[in-house]
Amino acid sequence: MTNWISGFFKINLQAQLQAGAEGVILGGTLGEASVITTAEKELLVQTAIENAGGKPVILNIAEGSTRVALEQVKLAEQWGAQGLMLLPPMRYKSDHRETVHYFQTIANSTALPIMLYNNPVDYKTEITIAMFEELQNTSNISAVKESTRDVTNVTRMRNAFGDRFSILCGVDTLAMEELLLGADGWVAGLVCAFPVETVRLYNLVKEGRLEDARKLYRWFMPLLELDIHPKLVQYIKLAEAETGIGSEFVRAPRLRLEGVEREQILNIIREGIRQRDELNIG
């Protein structure tokens, strides 16, 4: 693991920062966080902090036990993380009261700012407007990764809370739509393989250069769709390998792609790269 961190992790991290990414989130739940050890997670956090040039390093907390989540928060503080991304309890689908209590318990245990991750499609528990009503007085719950797949939720959050919560799009294939509706930022997936293009799309939308943004977004969409498949880790890592800033290596039970599936995904990636270079996109 140490060799891997000193190699592709640093290369990829530098590519993100050089492209203009404003922060780093580690330990994504749909990624490989569940198959790395605590010692490896510590090394990732500390390496990121050492190489992030002062930009925030945020650790994801996704646990089935409140006790274990609280332990992870303390470790994040000890390691020097500047913020947390927090999911509802894993495995058990908590109800309204339990979900709010869980978030409040975690938030009250730390001074670190917290971004809640609202992804009922993959994790079954939706953080509803009514839950946010109860959570708005918990001052360090300051943002939400919006992954409900319902773009109107951006408007509902703004109508209910104004600017109380920062809203970050969490679904690559809805990024332009949610940014246009007022999302503050984007927690991106394909940024791991295409950081320059991701940051450029974000900037174009924020600058109101919508025709240029549409052109870039239309090119990007077949690649962004790799992020909404159960094998997103394998797909994105293959894209990282093709762009020279990562490796196909995955940990079991995931396996590297092979056969027809691998060729199909490679064709999408390579066609995207070909079109990018031909059209001078990015």
Protein Blocks (a to p, Z undefined) as FASTA:
>chain_A
ZZmmmmmmmmmmmmmmmnopabdcehiaklmmlmccfklmmmmmmmmmmmnnopacdddd
ddfbfklmmmmmmmmmmnopabdcddddehiacdfklmmmmmmmmmmmpcbdcdddddfk
lnopacdfklmmmmmmmmklmbdcdfehpaklmmmmmmmnommpacddfbfklmmmmmmn
opabdcdfklmmmmmlmmmmmmmmmnopaklmmmmmmmmmmmmmmmmcfklmmmmmmmmm
mnopacfbdcdfbdcdehjllmmmmmmmmmmmmmmmmnopZZ
